[in-house]
Amino acid sequence: MVAMKRLPAAFYALPSGREPVRDWLRELDIEDRRRIGVDIKDVEFSWPIGMPLCRALGGGLWEVRSDLVRGRIARTIFCVADGRMVLLHAFIKKTQKTPAADLALAAKRMKELRE
């Protein structure tokens, strides 16, 4: 039996058609891209899933937590809309706390998606 995605991923698209998370991923090296992709896939097939892979940020936002090479960590912020995991924003985390600007950008994109 083939496993089904419980929450298929989709990239958030700007009005211009650009997909910021896809563009960001393309800038990473192949191993970092692979690790983030595997983590997103695990959320797609295992939703709902909690720590350590996935964490609620509040207000309808969630993060996929990825460990990258060279001790770095990445976060992919998403919301759930129309039965999909919409990838809103992603970044390499440099501090303990998620930067307010990154949360605000993801919240703004989620709001635009729901309008």
C-alpha angles and dihedrals in degrees: 000000000000116000115238126222108250093196113018115208123239130179119243109240126209118226086262089060093248115138108213097195093048090048091049092050091052089058093058125087118262097258094051090047090050094050093049090046092052091049092050090047090052090054091047092055100034103041124176092047131153140195139011092027102031133027134183112238095188132251092062095304124125133181132218107215115214130184110214134193120283092033095290125137132211132200126205112195118207144165131208114246129162091352092306136110101236111203103219106170140352136190146160107262115232102170137044093250123057105252114253091230091058092049091046092051092050091047091050091051092047090052091050090049092054096047 
